[in-house]
Amino acid sequence: MTSNKKIAIIGCGNLGTSIANGLLEQSDFSAQNLHITKRNPANLLYLQDKGVRVHSDNMIATKESDIIILGVKPYNVTSILKEIKPMLDKNKHTIISLATGITLDEMYAVVDREMVVYRAMPNIAADINESITCICGRNNDLITDELVKNLFNSIGFSITIDESLMEAATVLGACGIAYVLRFMRAMIQGGIQIGFDAKTASQIVNQTVKGAAELMIQKNMHPEEAIDKVTTPKGCTIVGLNEMEHQGFSSAMVRGVLASYQKIAKD
């Protein structure tokens, strides 16, 4: 559905680049339909070889596109919207902001209230097309929803949620990557302590975590159901799990999630 749409990624940082790469991997998407802008686009010029329009002119990118993805920092969203506002057409353009904490109301304080505007929250796994992207919008319809979801499905998997949950989605989906990586690092450290070299411990842990996630996805299981399958009576697994719980593993994870959420809520 994005094959015939012209897309601009304004302020193309890491997430924007991942989205660009995801789009370019779609066989029916033409690189000539993609504008990416950055104040200093030197590190993105390699995309020109693929046919992408790479430059620093946000006005041209907006004028020549149908979908405008704002990849800028939250504190720059308002100024960018003010800059491109003269080129925005409510009957043509769809705006998608990737900025944490910038509400739809804040964007509508700048743009026409009849514009179609979305918020989207991918995570860094977009770089390997494995992101979970949470999306909400206003003035949208089923066709536009499908278009935007297809766009983000090019970098993983997308779901539509209520805007009131967008900050929670940031914590669980975007911050959550860091939580999982910290758990993996600790597991690797434990593996080294019981005898593995760092490389081998990493290989085992990486595949174990990948396998656990795929098991949940493919079997549609609750984690406890899978845990029950590997915790035999008087076995080593239950001993390890109980020790982790005695040390506050689950409560520390929950408290970390809540702390991140409260930080977003305060800001």
N, C-alpha and C positions, 0 to 999 in steps of 0.2 A: 504493500500500500504506500510505502514511502518512495517507490521507484520513480514516480513522476513528480515528486515534490522537491522544491528547491529549499535547501536548509542552510542556515547560517549558525555557526557556533561562535559567539562573541565572547572574547576573553578566554581563549582556548588554552586551558591549563591541562593538568593530568587527566581529569575526568573528561574534559572536552576532547582531548586527543584519543582517549579510549573509545568514545562515542564515534569519532571520525573513523577510526580503524574498524570498528564494528560495522558501520555503514558501508565502508569500502569493500568489506568482505562479502557483502550481499551481491549476488550475481546480477540482480536486476537493478542495482543502483548505479547511476552514472556519477563519476567523480566530478564532472563538470557542473553538477547540480549542488555542489557543496562549497560554501564560503567558510573559511575560518579566519578569525581576526585575533590579533594580539598587539599590544602596544609596541613590542619588539618581536616580530615574528621570525627572527633568524633561525631559531631552533625548530621551526615548523616548515621551513622551505623545502625539505625533502619530499613533502607531500605534493608539491607542485609537479614533481616527476610523474605522479599518478593522475594528474589532471585537476587537482583541487585548486581552487582560487585561494591563495594565501596572501593576506595583506593586513593593513592596520586601519582601514576605513570602515567604521561601523555603519555609516550612512549608506554606502554602496551595498554592503552586505545585506542590510535590511531591505533596501529598495528592491533588490534582485532575488529575494527569497520569500518563501511562504511560511516557513517555520523558523522562529528565532529562539535559539537556545542560549540562555545567559549563563556562561560558565565563570562569571566574575565573583570576587569575594562579596559577602553580604553587604559590606559597607559601600560597595560600588554599584549596587543594583539600581538604586534611585537615580544616581547621576547618569548611568548608561541609558536608562529608560527616558530620561529627559533629553538626552542627546539624540536618540533615534526617534523620538515621538513625532517629529514632522514627517517622517517617512512611513509611519505606521498606518495601516488601513484596517479598520475593524472587520471589513468584509473579505479580507485577504489573509491577514496574518494570524498566526497562533504563536503565543509567547510561552516559553517554558523556562522557568528559573530553577537552577540547581543549588541555589544559595540556602544554607541552613538558617532557619529562624525568620526569614523574610516572608510575611504573610501575603495572601492574595489581596487583602484590603490595602496593605502598604503599596503594592504595585498598582492597584486601581486608583490610588491617590494621585498617580502620575498619568496613567493611560486612560483611554476611553473606557467607561464602565461597561460597554457592550463588547469589548474585546474578549476573545477567547484566551484565557490565561491559565497556565498549569504550574504547579510545583512538582518537582521530581527529585527523589533522593536515591541515587545509585550508590555503590560502594567501590572500593579500589579493585575488587575482583573484576570490574568492567574491563580491566587491562587484558584479561584472558577470556573475555566473554562469559563470565560466570557471576555477574552481579545480580543482586536482588534489588530491583528499583521500585520504590513505592511512589505512587502518583495520585495527585488530586487536582481538580480543575473547577473552573466556573465558566458559565455560558457555553459549556461544552455539550456535545450530543454523542450518540453512540458511534457515529462515523468517525468523529474527531478522536474519541476515546480509543477506538481501535487503531487509528493511525499512530497516535502517540505511544500506545502500548507496543505496537509493532516496531516502532523506532527503538525503544529501550529493550525490546526482546533481542535486538541485534547485538546487545552486549550482555545477555543473560536471560533473566526472567523478570517480568513486571507484574505488579498487582495494583489495583485501585483501592484507595482507602479514603476515609474522611479526613479533612484538613486538620481537625482537632488531634489527630494521631500522627501528624507529620514529624513532630519533635520526638515522639516515642519511636517512630520508624528510624529516625536518624541514630538514636542510641542503639537500638536493637540490630539494625542492618549495617550502618556505617561504622559507628564506634565498636559494634560487636565483632568486626573483623579483628580489631586489636585485642579484644578479650580472648578470642580463640587463639590468636598467635601467642599471647602471653602464656596461656595454658600449655600450648605446644612446646614453648621454650622450657617451661618447668618440667614437662615430661621428658624432654631430651636431656636435661640436666640430671634427672633421676636415672635415665638410661646410662649416662656416662658413669654415674656413681656405682652402678651395679655391673660395670665391666665393658660396655661398648665404647668404641671411639666415637667422636662427635658426628662424623659423616654417616656411619652406620646407624647410630641412634636416630639421626634426622630422617634417614630413609624409612626406617621402621615407623616412626611417629607420623611422618607425612602421609604414608599410605594407610596407616591405621585410622587417622582422622578422616581422610578422604573416604575410606570404606565405611566408616560409621555414618557419615553424612549421606552417602549413596544408599545405605541400608534403610535409613529413615525415609528417604525420598521414594525409592522404588517400592518398598514394602508398605509405605504409608503407616509406619509403626510409631507408637509412643516410645520415647527412650527407655522408660522403665520396663516395657515389654521385652526389649532387646537385652537390657541389663539382666533380667531374670534368666535369659538363656545362657549366660556365661558365669552366673554366680551359683556354683554348686555348694551344697552343705559342707561346712568346715573347710572350704577351699581358699586359695590364695587371693582370688578376686574380691570376695566379700570382706576379707580381712583388710585389704588395701582400701576399699571403698569406705568401710566403717572408720578407719583411721583418718581418712580425708574429711569425713563428716565431723568427727570429733574435733578436728582442727579448724572447722568452720568453712569448709570448701564451698558448699552451696550458698550459705548465708553471705559469705564474702562476695560471691558472684552477684547475688541479688542486690546487695548493698552498693556494689560498683555500678550496676545498671541504674539504680535510683540516684546515685550521686551524679552521674553524667546527665541524667534527665533534669535534675534540679539545677544543674549548671546552665543548661539551655534555657530553662524556664526563667531563671533570674536575669539572664542576658536579654 
